Amino acid sequence: MILVKTLLAPSGIHGFGLFAAEFIPAKTIVWEFREGFDLVLTPEAVEALPPAARAQMLHYAYISKSSGNYILCADDARFFNHAVPANTHCFVPEQASSPEALICIAVRDIPAGEELTNDYSEFDASPGPV
């Protein structure tokens, strides 16, 4: 669940991207997995989807390094693009209640208008683009 104001716009990285719609101070939690909001599916459940739905899931979801489940963000967080270095850092806190309890924090001040990015390798076990 996105916790800061954002907007979608064409990205210089890939397709569309998620951009800060306001100044985001360093160490702000910009996204967190929210059970009941974000969708969690087992690999078996993804395989059982109709082909078109499965293609959408494989394109927009990530595979949790912690659980092996597919996680689909229910909001525009699926438009975070990959960058190294990224302006967010994503991890499962030690005191997390579940293996999916990922959070992403701003690693530095992010001005309004800057694209928000993740280093997918921090949390995604997917083999790569479909």
C-alpha positions in Angstrom: 0.0 0.0 0.0 1.4 3.3 -1.1 1.7 5.7 2.0 2.8 8.9 0.2 1.2 11.0 -2.6 2.2 9.7 -6.0 1.2 9.9 -9.6 1.8 7.9 -12.8 3.7 9.3 -15.7 5.8 8.2 -18.6 9.2 6.9 -17.3 12.6 7.4 -18.7 13.4 4.0 -17.2 10.6 1.9 -18.7 7.0 2.5 -19.8 5.1 4.2 -17.0 6.6 5.0 -13.6 5.5 6.0 -10.1 6.5 9.6 -9.3 6.5 11.5 -6.0 3.6 14.0 -5.9 5.1 15.6 -2.8 8.4 16.0 -1.1 9.3 12.7 0.7 11.9 13.0 3.5 14.6 10.4 3.9 13.5 7.4 6.1 9.8 7.8 5.2 8.0 4.5 4.7 6.7 5.0 1.1 5.1 1.5 0.7 4.2 -1.4 2.9 2.6 -4.8 2.3 -0.9 -4.7 3.7 -2.6 -8.0 4.2 -6.2 -7.8 3.0 -5.3 -5.0 0.5 -2.4 -6.5 -1.4 -3.0 -9.9 -3.0 -1.0 -13.0 -2.1 -1.3 -16.1 -4.3 0.6 -19.4 -4.1 2.4 -20.6 -7.3 -0.3 -23.2 -7.7 -3.0 -20.6 -7.6 -1.2 -18.5 -10.2 -0.8 -21.6 -12.4 -4.6 -22.3 -12.2 -5.5 -18.8 -13.4 -6.9 -18.4 -17.0 -4.1 -17.5 -19.4 -4.9 -13.8 -19.7 -5.1 -13.3 -15.9 -2.0 -15.4 -15.4 -0.1 -13.2 -17.9 -1.2 -10.1 -15.9 -0.1 -11.7 -12.6 3.3 -12.7 -14.0 3.8 -9.2 -15.5 2.8 -7.1 -12.4 3.5 -9.3 -9.4 6.7 -10.1 -7.7 7.7 -13.4 -6.1 8.5 -13.0 -2.4 12.0 -14.1 -1.5 10.7 -14.8 1.9 7.7 -17.0 1.1 7.8 -17.9 -2.6 4.3 -16.5 -3.0 3.2 -14.1 -5.7 2.5 -10.6 -4.4 0.3 -8.2 -6.4 0.2 -4.7 -5.2 -3.5 -3.5 -5.2 -2.6 0.1 -6.0 -0.1 1.8 -8.4 2.9 0.5 -6.5 3.1 -2.1 -9.3 4.6 0.8 -11.4 7.7 1.1 -9.3 10.6 0.7 -11.8 13.9 -1.0 -11.1 17.0 1.0 -10.6 20.4 0.5 -9.0 20.9 2.5 -7.0 17.3 2.9 -6.1 15.9 5.8 -4.1 14.0 3.3 -1.8 15.2 0.3 0.2 12.9 -2.6 0.6 13.1 -5.2 3.3 11.1 -7.4 5.8 11.7 -6.0 9.3 13.0 -8.4 11.9 9.8 -8.0 14.0 7.5 -8.6 11.0 4.3 -10.6 11.6 4.6 -12.5 8.3 7.2 -13.2 5.6 5.3 -11.0 3.2 5.5 -7.9 5.5 7.8 -6.0 3.2 8.3 -2.2 3.6 10.1 0.3 1.4 11.7 3.4 2.8 13.2 6.5 1.2 17.0 6.2 1.4 17.3 10.0 0.9 15.1 13.0 0.5 13.0 12.6 -2.7 11.8 15.8 -4.3 8.3 16.1 -5.8 8.4 15.0 -9.4 11.2 12.4 -9.0 10.4 8.8 -10.1 10.3 6.3 -7.2 12.5 3.3 -7.8 13.2 -0.1 -6.1 16.1 -2.5 -6.5 14.0 -5.5 -7.3 16.8 -7.9 -6.2 16.1 -6.9 -2.6 12.7 -8.7 -2.5 11.9 -10.3 -5.8 12.8 -13.9 -6.6 11.3 -13.6 -10.1 13.5 -14.9 -12.9 13.1 -11.7 -14.8 10.8 -10.0 -17.3 8.1 -12.2 -18.9 
